Amino acid sequence: MKTPLKSGKEIIKALGKNGFVVVRQKGSHVHMAKPTGEKTLHVTIPIHGNKDINPFVFKSIARQAGLTVEEFAKILE
């Protein structure tokens, strides 16, 4: 599957709908967290204006969120 081209702001909105909350922001990186049963998932999203996220970074964000690339792409639709 080809990774979708989305900006950091779009990814933050989608993760927010999936239960993640913004914990902090340092410079151009937003840190989000989602408490689960036994642990808390932490995700870091770069925001560089409206530039699209690199496909490798997109895969890393999906992995940090505990999702497959396909599941993450469905959330973004």
N, CA, C, O and CB atoms as a CASP TS submission, in Angstrom:
PFRMAT TS
TARGET T0000
AUTHOR 0000-0000-0000
METHOD Language model
MODEL 1
PARENT N/A
ATOM      1  N   MET     1       0.831  -1.178   0.000  1.00  0.00           N
ATOM      2  CA  MET     1       0.000   0.000   0.000  1.00  0.00           C
ATOM      3  C   MET     1       0.878   1.245   0.000  1.00  0.00           C
ATOM      4  O   MET     1       1.878   1.312   0.715  1.00  0.00           O
ATOM      5  CB  MET     1      -0.947  -0.004   1.205  1.00  0.00           C
ATOM      6  N   LYS     2       0.501   2.209  -0.794  1.00  0.00           N
ATOM      7  CA  LYS     2       1.223   3.463  -0.857  1.00  0.00           C
ATOM      8  C   LYS     2       0.769   4.344   0.300  1.00  0.00           C
ATOM      9  O   LYS     2      -0.427   4.457   0.566  1.00  0.00           O
ATOM     10  CB  LYS     2       1.001   4.168  -2.220  1.00  0.00           C
ATOM     11  N   THR     3       1.724   4.970   0.989  1.00  0.00           N
ATOM     12  CA  THR     3       1.362   5.809   2.130  1.00  0.00           C
ATOM     13  C   THR     3       0.734   7.115   1.648  1.00  0.00           C
ATOM     14  O   THR     3       1.207   7.710   0.679  1.00  0.00           O
ATOM     15  CB  THR     3       2.600   6.099   3.007  1.00  0.00           C
ATOM     16  N   PRO     4      -0.324   7.562   2.315  1.00  0.00           N
ATOM     17  CA  PRO     4      -0.973   8.808   1.899  1.00  0.00           C
ATOM     18  C   PRO     4      -0.108  10.020   2.237  1.00  0.00           C
ATOM     19  O   PRO     4       0.654   9.999   3.203  1.00  0.00           O
ATOM     20  CB  PRO     4      -2.349   8.943   2.568  1.00  0.00           C
ATOM     21  N   LEU     5      -0.230  11.058   1.445  1.00  0.00           N
ATOM     22  CA  LEU     5       0.505  12.296   1.693  1.00  0.00           C
ATOM     23  C   LEU     5      -0.377  13.235   2.507  1.00  0.00           C
ATOM     24  O   LEU     5      -1.355  13.784   2.000  1.00  0.00           O
ATOM     25  CB  LEU     5       0.947  12.967   0.356  1.00  0.00           C
ATOM     26  N   LYS     6      -0.025  13.408   3.752  1.00  0.00           N
ATOM     27  CA  LYS     6      -0.785  14.257   4.668  1.00  0.00           C
ATOM     28  C   LYS     6       0.180  15.169   5.412  1.00  0.00           C
ATOM     29  O   LYS     6       1.347  14.827   5.603  1.00  0.00           O
ATOM     30  CB  LYS     6      -1.620  13.402   5.668  1.00  0.00           C
ATOM     31  N   SER     7      -0.313  16.336   5.831  1.00  0.00           N
ATOM     32  CA  SER     7       0.508  17.257   6.613  1.00  0.00           C
ATOM     33  C   SER     7       0.463  16.849   8.086  1.00  0.00           C
ATOM     34  O   SER     7      -0.372  16.043   8.495  1.00  0.00           O
ATOM     35  CB  SER     7       0.022  18.726   6.432  1.00  0.00           C
ATOM     36  N   GLY     8       1.363  17.411   8.862  1.00  0.00           N
ATOM     37  CA  GLY     8       1.395  17.123  10.290  1.00  0.00           C
ATOM     38  C   GLY     8       0.120  17.548  10.989  1.00  0.00           C
ATOM     39  O   GLY     8      -0.339  16.876  11.913  1.00  0.00           O
ATOM     40  N   LYS     9      -0.463  18.674  10.548  1.00  0.00           N
ATOM     41  CA  LYS     9      -1.701  19.165  11.161  1.00  0.00           C
ATOM     42  C   LYS     9      -2.852  18.197  10.924  1.00  0.00           C
ATOM     43  O   LYS     9      -3.672  17.975  11.816  1.00  0.00           O
ATOM     44  CB  LYS     9      -2.058  20.550  10.608  1.00  0.00           C
ATOM     45  N   GLU    10      -2.919  17.618   9.726  1.00  0.00           N
ATOM     46  CA  GLU    10      -3.972  16.642   9.423  1.00  0.00           C
ATOM     47  C   GLU    10      -3.800  15.378  10.261  1.00  0.00           C
ATOM     48  O   GLU    10      -4.782  14.788  10.711  1.00  0.00           O
ATOM     49  CB  GLU    10      -3.963  16.288   7.925  1.00  0.00           C
ATOM     50  N   ILE    11      -2.568  14.972  10.465  1.00  0.00           N
ATOM     51  CA  ILE    11      -2.297  13.777  11.272  1.00  0.00           C
ATOM     52  C   ILE    11      -2.685  14.018  12.728  1.00  0.00           C
ATOM     53  O   ILE    11      -3.234  13.126  13.376  1.00  0.00           O
ATOM     54  CB  ILE    11      -0.805  13.381  11.175  1.00  0.00           C
ATOM     55  N   ILE    12      -2.408  15.207  13.245  1.00  0.00           N
ATOM     56  CA  ILE    12      -2.771  15.529  14.628  1.00  0.00           C
ATOM     57  C   ILE    12      -4.284  15.488  14.810  1.00  0.00           C
ATOM     58  O   ILE    12      -4.771  14.969  15.815  1.00  0.00           O
ATOM     59  CB  ILE    12      -2.226  16.916  15.021  1.00  0.00           C
ATOM     60  N   LYS    13      -5.031  16.027  13.850  1.00  0.00           N
ATOM     61  CA  LYS    13      -6.498  15.987  13.926  1.00  0.00           C
ATOM     62  C   LYS    13      -7.004  14.549  13.941  1.00  0.00           C
ATOM     63  O   LYS    13      -7.881  14.204  14.733  1.00  0.00           O
ATOM     64  CB  LYS    13      -7.121  16.753  12.744  1.00  0.00           C
ATOM     65  N   ALA    14      -6.449  13.707  13.061  1.00  0.00           N
ATOM     66  CA  ALA    14      -6.888  12.315  12.975  1.00  0.00           C
ATOM     67  C   ALA    14      -6.562  11.549  14.259  1.00  0.00           C
ATOM     68  O   ALA    14      -7.384  10.770  14.742  1.00  0.00           O
ATOM     69  CB  ALA    14      -6.234  11.627  11.772  1.00  0.00           C
ATOM     70  N   LEU    15      -5.371  11.765  14.809  1.00  0.00           N
ATOM     71  CA  LEU    15      -5.010  11.080  16.046  1.00  0.00           C
ATOM     72  C   LEU    15      -5.874  11.570  17.209  1.00  0.00           C
ATOM     73  O   LEU    15      -6.184  10.798  18.117  1.00  0.00           O
ATOM     74  CB  LEU    15      -3.521  11.295  16.362  1.00  0.00           C
ATOM     75  N   GLY    16      -6.265  12.844  17.189  1.00  0.00           N
ATOM     76  CA  GLY    16      -7.146  13.377  18.217  1.00  0.00           C
ATOM     77  C   GLY    16      -8.492  12.676  18.216  1.00  0.00           C
ATOM     78  O   GLY    16      -9.068  12.425  19.275  1.00  0.00           O
ATOM     79  N   LYS    17      -8.995  12.361  17.031  1.00  0.00           N
ATOM     80  CA  LYS    17     -10.258  11.626  16.913  1.00  0.00           C
ATOM     81  C   LYS    17     -10.108  10.186  17.389  1.00  0.00           C
ATOM     82  O   LYS    17     -11.092   9.537  17.743  1.00  0.00           O
ATOM     83  CB  LYS    17     -10.754  11.647  15.463  1.00  0.00           C
ATOM     84  N   ASN    18      -8.867   9.687  17.397  1.00  0.00           N
ATOM     85  CA  ASN    18      -8.599   8.314  17.804  1.00  0.00           C
ATOM     86  C   ASN    18      -8.229   8.218  19.289  1.00  0.00           C
ATOM     87  O   ASN    18      -7.822   7.151  19.749  1.00  0.00           O
ATOM     88  CB  ASN    18      -7.482   7.731  16.952  1.00  0.00           C
ATOM     89  N   GLY    19      -8.364   9.313  20.045  1.00  0.00           N
ATOM     90  CA  GLY    19      -8.130   9.249  21.487  1.00  0.00           C
ATOM     91  C   GLY    19      -6.813   9.835  21.966  1.00  0.00           C
ATOM     92  O   GLY    19      -6.565   9.850  23.172  1.00  0.00           O
ATOM     93  N   PHE    20      -5.975  10.310  21.086  1.00  0.00           N
ATOM     94  CA  PHE    20      -4.707  10.916  21.488  1.00  0.00           C
ATOM     95  C   PHE    20      -4.941  12.366  21.883  1.00  0.00           C
ATOM     96  O   PHE    20      -5.796  13.042  21.310  1.00  0.00           O
ATOM     97  CB  PHE    20      -3.661  10.824  20.348  1.00  0.00           C
ATOM     98  N   VAL    21      -4.180  12.843  22.866  1.00  0.00           N
ATOM     99  CA  VAL    21      -4.258  14.241  23.289  1.00  0.00           C
ATOM    100  C   VAL    21      -2.861  14.857  23.206  1.00  0.00           C
ATOM    101  O   VAL    21      -1.851  14.177  23.393  1.00  0.00           O
ATOM    102  CB  VAL    21      -4.838  14.360  24.740  1.00  0.00           C
ATOM    103  N   VAL    22      -2.829  16.157  22.922  1.00  0.00           N
ATOM    104  CA  VAL    22      -1.548  16.861  22.846  1.00  0.00           C
ATOM    105  C   VAL    22      -1.016  17.039  24.260  1.00  0.00           C
ATOM    106  O   VAL    22      -1.692  17.589  25.130  1.00  0.00           O
ATOM    107  CB  VAL    22      -1.696  18.243  22.123  1.00  0.00           C
ATOM    108  N   VAL    23       0.202  16.566  24.472  1.00  0.00           N
ATOM    109  CA  VAL    23       0.839  16.672  25.777  1.00  0.00           C
ATOM    110  C   VAL    23       1.687  17.937  25.833  1.00  0.00           C
ATOM    111  O   VAL    23       1.627  18.692  26.803  1.00  0.00           O
ATOM    112  CB  VAL    23       1.700  15.424  26.072  1.00  0.00           C
ATOM    113  N   ARG    24       2.477  18.161  24.785  1.00  0.00           N
ATOM    114  CA  ARG    24       3.316  19.348  24.737  1.00  0.00           C
ATOM    115  C   ARG    24       3.790  19.581  23.317  1.00  0.00           C
ATOM    116  O   ARG    24       3.621  18.733  22.440  1.00  0.00           O
ATOM    117  CB  ARG    24       4.511  19.216  25.691  1.00  0.00           C
ATOM    118  N   GLN    25       4.387  20.746  23.103  1.00  0.00           N
ATOM    119  CA  GLN    25       4.990  21.053  21.819  1.00  0.00           C
ATOM    120  C   GLN    25       6.332  21.700  22.089  1.00  0.00           C
ATOM    121  O   GLN    25       6.446  22.609  22.912  1.00  0.00           O
ATOM    122  CB  GLN    25       4.073  21.976  20.957  1.00  0.00           C
ATOM    123  N   LYS    26       7.341  21.224  21.391  1.00  0.00           N
ATOM    124  CA  LYS    26       8.671  21.798  21.520  1.00  0.00           C
ATOM    125  C   LYS    26       9.147  22.128  20.118  1.00  0.00           C
ATOM    126  O   LYS    26       9.477  21.237  19.336  1.00  0.00           O
ATOM    127  CB  LYS    26       9.662  20.824  22.255  1.00  0.00           C
ATOM    128  N   GLY    27       9.179  23.409  19.807  1.00  0.00           N
ATOM    129  CA  GLY    27       9.577  23.826  18.474  1.00  0.00           C
ATOM    130  C   GLY    27       8.549  23.389  17.458  1.00  0.00           C
ATOM    131  O   GLY    27       7.369  23.721  17.577  1.00  0.00           O
ATOM    132  N   SER    28       8.986  22.647  16.461  1.00  0.00           N
ATOM    133  CA  SER    28       8.084  22.223  15.390  1.00  0.00           C
ATOM    134  C   SER    28       7.606  20.785  15.576  1.00  0.00           C
ATOM    135  O   SER    28       7.129  20.170  14.622  1.00  0.00           O
ATOM    136  CB  SER    28       8.773  22.364  14.044  1.00  0.00           C
ATOM    137  N   HIS    29       7.725  20.241  16.778  1.00  0.00           N
ATOM    138  CA  HIS    29       7.294  18.867  17.030  1.00  0.00           C
ATOM    139  C   HIS    29       6.226  18.842  18.119  1.00  0.00           C
ATOM    140  O   HIS    29       6.403  19.416  19.193  1.00  0.00           O
ATOM    141  CB  HIS    29       8.494  17.984  17.434  1.00  0.00           C
ATOM    142  N   VAL    30       5.118  18.170  17.826  1.00  0.00           N
ATOM    143  CA  VAL    30       4.022  18.028  18.776  1.00  0.00           C
ATOM    144  C   VAL    30       4.079  16.618  19.355  1.00  0.00           C
ATOM    145  O   VAL    30       4.210  15.639  18.620  1.00  0.00           O
ATOM    146  CB  VAL    30       2.636  18.310  18.098  1.00  0.00           C
ATOM    147  N   HIS    31       3.979  16.527  20.670  1.00  0.00           N
ATOM    148  CA  HIS    31       4.001  15.241  21.363  1.00  0.00           C
ATOM    149  C   HIS    31       2.588  14.933  21.826  1.00  0.00           C
ATOM    150  O   HIS    31       1.954  15.743  22.502  1.00  0.00           O
ATOM    151  CB  HIS    31       4.999  15.254  22.568  1.00  0.00           C
ATOM    152  N   MET    32       2.097  13.752  21.455  1.00  0.00           N
ATOM    153  CA  MET    32       0.750  13.331  21.821  1.00  0.00           C
ATOM    154  C   MET    32       0.836  12.022  22.602  1.00  0.00           C
ATOM    155  O   MET    32       1.799  11.267  22.467  1.00  0.00           O
ATOM    156  CB  MET    32      -0.148  13.168  20.558  1.00  0.00           C
ATOM    157  N   ALA    33      -0.185  11.764  23.422  1.00  0.00           N
ATOM    158  CA  ALA    33      -0.226  10.538  24.212  1.00  0.00           C
ATOM    159  C   ALA    33      -1.646  10.004  24.271  1.00  0.00           C
ATOM    160  O   ALA    33      -2.620  10.749  24.170  1.00  0.00           O
ATOM    161  CB  ALA    33       0.316  10.782  25.631  1.00  0.00           C
ATOM    162  N   LYS    34      -1.733   8.684  24.438  1.00  0.00           N
ATOM    163  CA  LYS    34      -3.027   8.011  24.590  1.00  0.00           C
ATOM    164  C   LYS    34      -2.863   6.924  25.653  1.00  0.00           C
ATOM    165  O   LYS    34      -2.130   5.958  25.442  1.00  0.00           O
ATOM    166  CB  LYS    34      -3.529   7.401  23.219  1.00  0.00           C
ATOM    167  N   PRO    35      -3.539   7.078  26.791  1.00  0.00           N
ATOM    168  CA  PRO    35      -3.447   6.033  27.806  1.00  0.00           C
ATOM    169  C   PRO    35      -4.233   4.795  27.379  1.00  0.00           C
ATOM    170  O   PRO    35      -5.383   4.890  26.952  1.00  0.00           O
ATOM    171  CB  PRO    35      -3.963   6.551  29.159  1.00  0.00           C
ATOM    172  N   THR    36      -3.604   3.657  27.499  1.00  0.00           N
ATOM    173  CA  THR    36      -4.274   2.379  27.253  1.00  0.00           C
ATOM    174  C   THR    36      -4.269   1.607  28.564  1.00  0.00           C
ATOM    175  O   THR    36      -3.849   2.139  29.592  1.00  0.00           O
ATOM    176  CB  THR    36      -3.570   1.560  26.098  1.00  0.00           C
ATOM    177  N   GLY    37      -4.718   0.393  28.542  1.00  0.00           N
ATOM    178  CA  GLY    37      -4.832  -0.395  29.764  1.00  0.00           C
ATOM    179  C   GLY    37      -3.569  -0.456  30.595  1.00  0.00           C
ATOM    180  O   GLY    37      -3.573  -0.032  31.751  1.00  0.00           O
ATOM    181  N   GLU    38      -2.502  -0.966  30.042  1.00  0.00           N
ATOM    182  CA  GLU    38      -1.289  -1.189  30.828  1.00  0.00           C
ATOM    183  C   GLU    38      -0.184  -0.189  30.551  1.00  0.00           C
ATOM    184  O   GLU    38       0.749  -0.079  31.346  1.00  0.00           O
ATOM    185  CB  GLU    38      -0.775  -2.558  30.573  1.00  0.00           C
ATOM    186  N   LYS    39      -0.260   0.543  29.449  1.00  0.00           N
ATOM    187  CA  LYS    39       0.792   1.510  29.142  1.00  0.00           C
ATOM    188  C   LYS    39       0.203   2.700  28.390  1.00  0.00           C
ATOM    189  O   LYS    39      -0.962   2.687  27.990  1.00  0.00           O
ATOM    190  CB  LYS    39       1.919   0.849  28.312  1.00  0.00           C
ATOM    191  N   THR    40       1.015   3.708  28.211  1.00  0.00           N
ATOM    192  CA  THR    40       0.612   4.898  27.482  1.00  0.00           C
ATOM    193  C   THR    40       1.391   4.966  26.178  1.00  0.00           C
ATOM    194  O   THR    40       2.616   4.845  26.171  1.00  0.00           O
ATOM    195  CB  THR    40       0.837   6.174  28.329  1.00  0.00           C
ATOM    196  N   LEU    41       0.678   5.160  25.077  1.00  0.00           N
ATOM    197  CA  LEU    41       1.322   5.300  23.772  1.00  0.00           C
ATOM    198  C   LEU    41       1.732   6.759  23.572  1.00  0.00           C
ATOM    199  O   LEU    41       0.936   7.668  23.808  1.00  0.00           O
ATOM    200  CB  LEU    41       0.372   4.828  22.625  1.00  0.00           C
ATOM    201  N   HIS    42       2.968   6.981  23.139  1.00  0.00           N
ATOM    202  CA  HIS    42       3.477   8.324  22.883  1.00  0.00           C
ATOM    203  C   HIS    42       3.823   8.452  21.414  1.00  0.00           C
ATOM    204  O   HIS    42       4.438   7.555  20.836  1.00  0.00           O
ATOM    205  CB  HIS    42       4.710   8.634  23.764  1.00  0.00           C
ATOM    206  N   VAL    43       3.429   9.569  20.802  1.00  0.00           N
ATOM    207  CA  VAL    43       3.671   9.812  19.378  1.00  0.00           C
ATOM    208  C   VAL    43       4.243  11.217  19.228  1.00  0.00           C
ATOM    209  O   VAL    43       3.791  12.150  19.891  1.00  0.00           O
ATOM    210  CB  VAL    43       2.355   9.644  18.535  1.00  0.00           C
ATOM    211  N   THR    44       5.235  11.364  18.358  1.00  0.00           N
ATOM    212  CA  THR    44       5.807  12.665  18.042  1.00  0.00           C
ATOM    213  C   THR    44       5.529  12.970  16.579  1.00  0.00           C
ATOM    214  O   THR    44       5.841  12.166  15.701  1.00  0.00           O
ATOM    215  CB  THR    44       7.335  12.701  18.342  1.00  0.00           C
ATOM    216  N   ILE    45       4.938  14.140  16.317  1.00  0.00           N
ATOM    217  CA  ILE    45       4.576  14.533  14.952  1.00  0.00           C
ATOM    218  C   ILE    45       5.283  15.835  14.597  1.00  0.00           C
ATOM    219  O   ILE    45       5.141  16.826  15.313  1.00  0.00           O
ATOM    220  CB  ILE    45       3.032  14.689  14.804  1.00  0.00           C
ATOM    221  N   PRO    46       6.047  15.848  13.497  1.00  0.00           N
ATOM    222  CA  PRO    46       6.673  17.101  13.069  1.00  0.00           C
ATOM    223  C   PRO    46       5.675  17.968  12.309  1.00  0.00           C
ATOM    224  O   PRO    46       4.869  17.463  11.528  1.00  0.00           O
ATOM    225  CB  PRO    46       7.906  16.818  12.191  1.00  0.00           C
ATOM    226  N   ILE    47       5.735  19.264  12.543  1.00  0.00           N
ATOM    227  CA  ILE    47       4.883  20.202  11.814  1.00  0.00           C
ATOM    228  C   ILE    47       5.800  21.226  11.155  1.00  0.00           C
ATOM    229  O   ILE    47       6.475  22.000  11.834  1.00  0.00           O
ATOM    230  CB  ILE    47       3.828  20.898  12.766  1.00  0.00           C
ATOM    231  N   HIS    48       5.815  21.221   9.856  1.00  0.00           N
ATOM    232  CA  HIS    48       6.627  22.164   9.091  1.00  0.00           C
ATOM    233  C   HIS    48       5.707  22.851   8.090  1.00  0.00           C
ATOM    234  O   HIS    48       5.741  22.563   6.893  1.00  0.00           O
ATOM    235  CB  HIS    48       7.829  21.444   8.367  1.00  0.00           C
ATOM    236  N   GLY    49       4.884  23.766   8.601  1.00  0.00           N
ATOM    237  CA  GLY    49       3.921  24.453   7.750  1.00  0.00           C
ATOM    238  C   GLY    49       2.894  23.464   7.235  1.00  0.00           C
ATOM    239  O   GLY    49       2.388  22.639   7.997  1.00  0.00           O
ATOM    240  N   ASN    50       2.582  23.537   5.957  1.00  0.00           N
ATOM    241  CA  ASN    50       1.630  22.602   5.353  1.00  0.00           C
ATOM    242  C   ASN    50       2.334  21.560   4.504  1.00  0.00           C
ATOM    243  O   ASN    50       1.720  20.964   3.618  1.00  0.00           O
ATOM    244  CB  ASN    50       0.612  23.353   4.507  1.00  0.00           C
ATOM    245  N   LYS    51       3.619  21.332   4.762  1.00  0.00           N
ATOM    246  CA  LYS    51       4.358  20.323   4.007  1.00  0.00           C
ATOM    247  C   LYS    51       3.868  18.930   4.386  1.00  0.00           C
ATOM    248  O   LYS    51       3.528  18.668   5.539  1.00  0.00           O
ATOM    249  CB  LYS    51       5.878  20.451   4.262  1.00  0.00           C
ATOM    250  N   ASP    52       3.838  18.047   3.399  1.00  0.00           N
ATOM    251  CA  ASP    52       3.426  16.666   3.635  1.00  0.00           C
ATOM    252  C   ASP    52       4.524  15.918   4.390  1.00  0.00           C
ATOM    253  O   ASP    52       5.715  16.189   4.242  1.00  0.00           O
ATOM    254  CB  ASP    52       3.104  15.954   2.299  1.00  0.00           C
ATOM    255  N   ILE    53       4.071  14.968   5.202  1.00  0.00           N
ATOM    256  CA  ILE    53       4.988  14.137   5.977  1.00  0.00           C
ATOM    257  C   ILE    53       5.652  13.112   5.050  1.00  0.00           C
ATOM    258  O   ILE    53       5.001  12.524   4.187  1.00  0.00           O
ATOM    259  CB  ILE    53       4.238  13.424   7.143  1.00  0.00           C
ATOM    260  N   ASN    54       6.939  12.914   5.243  1.00  0.00           N
ATOM    261  CA  ASN    54       7.697  11.920   4.501  1.00  0.00           C
ATOM    262  C   ASN    54       7.095  10.533   4.755  1.00  0.00           C
ATOM    263  O   ASN    54       6.701  10.243   5.885  1.00  0.00           O
ATOM    264  CB  ASN    54       9.202  11.958   4.904  1.00  0.00           C
ATOM    265  N   PRO    55       7.011   9.662   3.729  1.00  0.00           N
ATOM    266  CA  PRO    55       6.429   8.321   3.928  1.00  0.00           C
ATOM    267  C   PRO    55       7.105   7.506   5.032  1.00  0.00           C
ATOM    268  O   PRO    55       6.438   6.736   5.723  1.00  0.00           O
ATOM    269  CB  PRO    55       6.501   7.547   2.638  1.00  0.00           C
ATOM    270  N   PHE    56       8.418   7.664   5.207  1.00  0.00           N
ATOM    271  CA  PHE    56       9.106   6.923   6.267  1.00  0.00           C
ATOM    272  C   PHE    56       8.686   7.435   7.644  1.00  0.00           C
ATOM    273  O   PHE    56       8.534   6.650   8.579  1.00  0.00           O
ATOM    274  CB  PHE    56      10.635   7.036   6.101  1.00  0.00           C
ATOM    275  N   VAL    57       8.500   8.737   7.768  1.00  0.00           N
ATOM    276  CA  VAL    57       8.042   9.327   9.028  1.00  0.00           C
ATOM    277  C   VAL    57       6.594   8.914   9.285  1.00  0.00           C
ATOM    278  O   VAL    57       6.214   8.648  10.425  1.00  0.00           O
ATOM    279  CB  VAL    57       8.172  10.880   8.998  1.00  0.00           C
ATOM    280  N   PHE    58       5.789   8.861   8.226  1.00  0.00           N
ATOM    281  CA  PHE    58       4.391   8.423   8.344  1.00  0.00           C
ATOM    282  C   PHE    58       4.330   7.011   8.931  1.00  0.00           C
ATOM    283  O   PHE    58       3.529   6.739   9.825  1.00  0.00           O
ATOM    284  CB  PHE    58       3.683   8.463   6.960  1.00  0.00           C
ATOM    285  N   LYS    59       5.178   6.120   8.424  1.00  0.00           N
ATOM    286  CA  LYS    59       5.211   4.739   8.938  1.00  0.00           C
ATOM    287  C   LYS    59       5.653   4.714  10.397  1.00  0.00           C
ATOM    288  O   LYS    59       5.137   3.924  11.188  1.00  0.00           O
ATOM    289  CB  LYS    59       6.158   3.865   8.087  1.00  0.00           C
ATOM    290  N   SER    60       6.602   5.572  10.758  1.00  0.00           N
ATOM    291  CA  SER    60       7.076   5.630  12.134  1.00  0.00           C
ATOM    292  C   SER    60       5.976   6.117  13.069  1.00  0.00           C
ATOM    293  O   SER    60       5.824   5.589  14.170  1.00  0.00           O
ATOM    294  CB  SER    60       8.297   6.540  12.239  1.00  0.00           C
ATOM    295  N   ILE    61       5.208   7.118  12.644  1.00  0.00           N
ATOM    296  CA  ILE    61       4.103   7.631  13.456  1.00  0.00           C
ATOM    297  C   ILE    61       3.054   6.539  13.658  1.00  0.00           C
ATOM    298  O   ILE    61       2.532   6.370  14.760  1.00  0.00           O
ATOM    299  CB  ILE    61       3.465   8.880  12.792  1.00  0.00           C
ATOM    300  N   ALA    62       2.748   5.799  12.593  1.00  0.00           N
ATOM    301  CA  ALA    62       1.777   4.704  12.697  1.00  0.00           C
ATOM    302  C   ALA    62       2.259   3.655  13.695  1.00  0.00           C
ATOM    303  O   ALA    62       1.476   3.164  14.508  1.00  0.00           O
ATOM    304  CB  ALA    62       1.538   4.055  11.314  1.00  0.00           C
ATOM    305  N   ARG    63       3.541   3.311  13.637  1.00  0.00           N
ATOM    306  CA  ARG    63       4.110   2.311  14.547  1.00  0.00           C
ATOM    307  C   ARG    63       4.044   2.811  15.987  1.00  0.00           C
ATOM    308  O   ARG    63       3.700   2.045  16.888  1.00  0.00           O
ATOM    309  CB  ARG    63       5.574   1.985  14.157  1.00  0.00           C
ATOM    310  N   GLN    64       4.373   4.100  16.220  1.00  0.00           N
ATOM    311  CA  GLN    64       4.316   4.674  17.562  1.00  0.00           C
ATOM    312  C   GLN    64       2.885   4.656  18.110  1.00  0.00           C
ATOM    313  O   GLN    64       2.675   4.476  19.309  1.00  0.00           O
ATOM    314  CB  GLN    64       4.861   6.111  17.549  1.00  0.00           C
ATOM    315  N   ALA    65       1.904   4.845  17.219  1.00  0.00           N
ATOM    316  CA  ALA    65       0.500   4.869  17.633  1.00  0.00           C
ATOM    317  C   ALA    65      -0.069   3.468  17.806  1.00  0.00           C
ATOM    318  O   ALA    65      -1.230   3.321  18.186  1.00  0.00           O
ATOM    319  CB  ALA    65      -0.330   5.637  16.619  1.00  0.00           C
ATOM    320  N   GLY    66       0.719   2.442  17.536  1.00  0.00           N
ATOM    321  CA  GLY    66       0.257   1.063  17.697  1.00  0.00           C
ATOM    322  C   GLY    66      -0.672   0.624  16.585  1.00  0.00           C
ATOM    323  O   GLY    66      -1.516  -0.249  16.790  1.00  0.00           O
ATOM    324  N   LEU    67      -0.528   1.223  15.392  1.00  0.00           N
ATOM    325  CA  LEU    67      -1.382   0.914  14.253  1.00  0.00           C
ATOM    326  C   LEU    67      -0.550   0.440  13.073  1.00  0.00           C
ATOM    327  O   LEU    67       0.644   0.727  12.985  1.00  0.00           O
ATOM    328  CB  LEU    67      -2.216   2.134  13.858  1.00  0.00           C
ATOM    329  N   THR    68      -1.192  -0.288  12.170  1.00  0.00           N
ATOM    330  CA  THR    68      -0.540  -0.599  10.908  1.00  0.00           C
ATOM    331  C   THR    68      -0.723   0.597   9.977  1.00  0.00           C
ATOM    332  O   THR    68      -1.548   1.471  10.244  1.00  0.00           O
ATOM    333  CB  THR    68      -1.119  -1.911  10.273  1.00  0.00           C
ATOM    334  N   VAL    69       0.029   0.637   8.907  1.00  0.00           N
ATOM    335  CA  VAL    69      -0.080   1.731   7.947  1.00  0.00           C
ATOM    336  C   VAL    69      -1.485   1.766   7.350  1.00  0.00           C
ATOM    337  O   VAL    69      -2.037   2.843   7.128  1.00  0.00           O
ATOM    338  CB  VAL    69       0.977   1.586   6.833  1.00  0.00           C
ATOM    339  N   GLU    70      -2.066   0.592   7.090  1.00  0.00           N
ATOM    340  CA  GLU    70      -3.414   0.518   6.524  1.00  0.00           C
ATOM    341  C   GLU    70      -4.457   1.071   7.496  1.00  0.00           C
ATOM    342  O   GLU    70      -5.343   1.827   7.096  1.00  0.00           O
ATOM    343  CB  GLU    70      -3.756  -0.931   6.156  1.00  0.00           C
ATOM    344  N   GLU    71      -4.351   0.692   8.776  1.00  0.00           N
ATOM    345  CA  GLU    71      -5.289   1.189   9.784  1.00  0.00           C
ATOM    346  C   GLU    71      -5.159   2.702   9.943  1.00  0.00           C
ATOM    347  O   GLU    71      -6.158   3.414  10.053  1.00  0.00           O
ATOM    348  CB  GLU    71      -5.048   0.489  11.135  1.00  0.00           C
ATOM    349  N   PHE    72      -3.931   3.177   9.954  1.00  0.00           N
ATOM    350  CA  PHE    72      -3.687   4.606  10.094  1.00  0.00           C
ATOM    351  C   PHE    72      -4.213   5.395   8.899  1.00  0.00           C
ATOM    352  O   PHE    72      -4.746   6.493   9.062  1.00  0.00           O
ATOM    353  CB  PHE    72      -2.205   4.865  10.269  1.00  0.00           C
ATOM    354  N   ALA    73      -4.063   4.836   7.701  1.00  0.00           N
ATOM    355  CA  ALA    73      -4.576   5.488   6.490  1.00  0.00           C
ATOM    356  C   ALA    73      -6.096   5.585   6.530  1.00  0.00           C
ATOM    357  O   ALA    73      -6.664   6.578   6.076  1.00  0.00           O
ATOM    358  CB  ALA    73      -4.130   4.721   5.232  1.00  0.00           C
ATOM    359  N   LYS    74      -6.769   4.552   7.075  1.00  0.00           N
ATOM    360  CA  LYS    74      -8.236   4.588   7.183  1.00  0.00           C
ATOM    361  C   LYS    74      -8.688   5.671   8.141  1.00  0.00           C
ATOM    362  O   LYS    74      -9.705   6.319   7.898  1.00  0.00           O
ATOM    363  CB  LYS    74      -8.777   3.233   7.642  1.00  0.00           C
ATOM    364  N   ILE    75      -7.945   5.884   9.238  1.00  0.00           N
ATOM    365  CA  ILE    75      -8.277   6.920  10.198  1.00  0.00           C
ATOM    366  C   ILE    75      -8.172   8.292   9.546  1.00  0.00           C
ATOM    367  O   ILE    75      -8.947   9.194   9.864  1.00  0.00           O
ATOM    368  CB  ILE    75      -7.361   6.835  11.424  1.00  0.00           C
ATOM    369  N   LEU    76      -7.222   8.449   8.639  1.00  0.00           N
ATOM    370  CA  LEU    76      -6.987   9.740   7.993  1.00  0.00           C
ATOM    371  C   LEU    76      -8.020  10.071   6.920  1.00  0.00           C
ATOM    372  O   LEU    76      -8.089  11.218   6.478  1.00  0.00           O
ATOM    373  CB  LEU    76      -5.613   9.758   7.384  1.00  0.00           C
ATOM    374  N   GLU    77      -8.807   9.120   6.497  1.00  0.00           N
ATOM    375  CA  GLU    77      -9.794   9.372   5.429  1.00  0.00           C
ATOM    376  C   GLU    77     -10.953  10.192   5.915  1.00  0.00           C
ATOM    377  O   GLU    77     -11.865  10.490   5.143  1.00  0.00           O
ATOM    378  CB  GLU    77     -10.310   8.072   4.861  1.00  0.00           C
TER
END
